[in-house]
Amino acid sequence: MKVPRYSDYDRFAWVYNRHWGHFSERALPVIERLMLQQLPPKARILDLCCGTGQLAGALIERGYQVTGLDGSREMIHFAQKNASDGEFIVEDARSFKLPAVYHGVISTFDSLNHIMSLKELIKVFGNVYTALREGGLFLFDLNMEEGYRARWRGSFGIVEDDHVCVIRSSYRPEEKIGQTDITIFRLVKGKWERSDLKLLQKCYSEAEVRSALETVGFREIHPYDAQRDLEMREIGRSFFLCRK
């Protein structure tokens, strides 16, 4: 099934795989500390918005049974290569339906900020709740207001022999929307091809997130500031852990 909304993510997938998949190296110690210690050996884990699968692969290496879900077919294409022993599904986080077989669900690298309304975020949380076993854990991270104001401004570029990528980020506080404009030049069969895409994120408050989780039935909701509580070198990212 083709998901039109994620066509920009398809075009971004190979660059993401090459330069941003390593976020899993930073997220894994946090996941281990907050969630994995509470799961049984060989637990079933759903990696929601799994991207190019590096985190799924790391969890599989630790003996977990991992299902990765992402709305981008190209992201899943790379995930299948990066974590060949995983199960992967192309599906929209807002509408997926899976049976209650998972001991834990994770969603990292501010993936859920790409859900652009509170109503849709509640739908995502409801789908996660349905997929968890009774007592199962849900761990995810979000960019918060502090992070958008501190980090979402200016531009940077990546220059390599076969591609150039320019990224410009901005934040509109009155709308609570972060915007990333990406221009990619890629050398394909001796010719340079250009792609332009725009990715949006929505900033949610801690109170909004907590209320949305409670609305679908989650309990024991614990927020953690990545820098102050988890010793990550990143301003304005929070992790949320909750239980079904």
SVG drawing of the C-alpha trace seen along z (x, -y; Angstrom):
<svg xmlns="http://www.w3.org/2000/svg" viewBox="-9 -33 44 48">
<polyline fill="none" stroke="black" stroke-width="0.4" points="0.0,0.0 1.4,-3.4 1.2,-6.1 1.3,-9.4 2.2,-11.5 5.6,-9.8 6.9,-10.4 9.3,-13.0 10.7,-10.5 11.2,-8.1 13.4,-10.6 15.3,-11.3 15.8,-7.7 19.2,-7.0 20.7,-10.2 19.2,-9.4 20.6,-5.9 24.0,-7.2 24.2,-10.1 21.5,-9.9 21.0,-6.2 23.7,-6.4 21.3,-8.1 20.6,-4.5 24.0,-4.5 22.9,-7.4 19.4,-6.1 20.3,-2.5 21.8,-3.1 18.7,-5.1 16.4,-2.3 18.4,0.2 18.4,-1.8 14.7,-2.8 13.0,0.2 15.0,3.2 15.9,4.1 12.2,4.5 11.5,6.8 11.9,10.6 14.7,12.2 13.8,12.5 10.9,10.0 8.9,8.9 9.5,5.2 7.8,3.0 10.0,0.2 7.5,-2.4 8.7,-4.8 11.8,-2.6 13.5,-4.5 16.4,-2.7 16.5,0.0 19.8,-0.5 18.2,-0.5 16.1,2.6 19.3,4.3 21.0,3.5 18.1,4.9 18.0,8.1 21.7,8.5 20.8,8.5 18.3,11.3 15.0,9.4 12.3,10.2 11.8,6.9 9.1,5.7 9.8,2.4 7.1,0.2 7.5,-2.9 5.3,-4.8 8.2,-5.1 8.7,-2.2 12.3,-3.3 13.1,-3.6 11.9,0.0 14.0,1.0 17.1,-0.1 15.9,1.4 15.6,4.8 19.2,4.6 20.4,3.2 18.4,5.7 17.9,8.7 16.5,10.9 13.8,8.4 10.2,8.2 9.3,5.0 5.9,3.4 5.1,0.4 2.3,-1.2 1.1,-4.6 1.6,-5.1 -1.8,-6.8 -3.8,-3.8 -1.8,-0.6 -3.5,2.3 -1.4,5.1 -2.4,7.7 -1.5,7.3 1.7,9.4 4.5,6.9 6.2,6.6 7.5,3.1 7.1,0.4 9.8,-2.2 9.8,-5.3 12.9,-7.4 14.7,-10.3 11.7,-12.6 9.7,-10.5 6.4,-11.3 6.9,-15.0 6.1,-14.3 2.6,-13.6 1.1,-17.1 -1.9,-17.3 -2.8,-16.3 -5.8,-14.4 -3.6,-12.3 -1.1,-11.8 -3.8,-10.3 -4.6,-7.9 -1.0,-6.8 -1.0,-6.3 -4.2,-4.3 -2.7,-2.0 0.4,-1.5 -1.8,-0.7 -3.7,1.9 -0.4,3.6 1.0,4.0 0.5,6.9 -1.1,6.1 1.7,4.4 3.7,3.7 6.0,0.6 6.0,-2.3 9.1,-4.5 9.5,-7.3 11.2,-10.7 10.1,-14.1 11.7,-17.4 10.3,-20.0 10.0,-23.7 13.4,-24.3 15.0,-22.2 13.2,-23.9 14.2,-27.3 17.9,-26.3 18.5,-23.9 16.1,-24.6 17.7,-27.6 20.3,-28.2 21.7,-25.7 24.4,-23.2 25.7,-21.1 27.2,-17.7 29.5,-17.5 30.8,-14.1 32.1,-12.9 28.7,-11.5 26.3,-13.8 25.7,-17.2 23.0,-17.8 22.0,-21.2 19.6,-21.5 17.9,-24.6 15.9,-24.5 13.5,-27.0 10.9,-27.2 7.6,-29.1 6.8,-29.4 3.3,-31.0 2.3,-27.8 4.5,-25.4 5.9,-24.1 9.4,-23.2 10.4,-23.1 13.3,-21.5 14.0,-22.4 16.4,-19.9 18.1,-20.1 20.0,-17.1 22.3,-16.8 23.2,-13.2 25.5,-11.9 23.6,-9.1 25.2,-7.5 27.5,-10.5 24.8,-13.1 23.8,-15.2 20.2,-14.9 18.5,-17.5 15.7,-16.8 14.0,-19.4 11.8,-18.4 10.2,-19.9 9.7,-18.0 7.5,-19.4 7.4,-18.7 4.9,-19.7 6.0,-20.8 3.9,-19.4 4.0,-20.4 4.6,-17.8 1.1,-18.4 -0.4,-17.7 1.6,-14.5 0.7,-13.3 -3.0,-14.0 -3.0,-12.2 -1.4,-9.1 -3.9,-9.1 -6.8,-9.5 -6.0,-6.1 -5.3,-4.3 -1.6,-4.5 -0.5,-4.8 2.8,-5.3 3.8,-8.1 7.4,-9.2 9.1,-12.0 12.9,-12.3 14.9,-15.3 17.6,-13.8 20.3,-16.2 19.5,-16.7 18.2,-13.2 19.9,-10.9 23.2,-12.6 22.6,-13.0 24.3,-16.0 21.2,-17.4 19.1,-20.4 15.3,-20.1 14.7,-16.4 12.5,-14.4 11.9,-10.7 8.5,-9.4 8.1,-6.0 4.6,-4.6 2.8,-1.3 -0.3,0.3"/>
</svg>
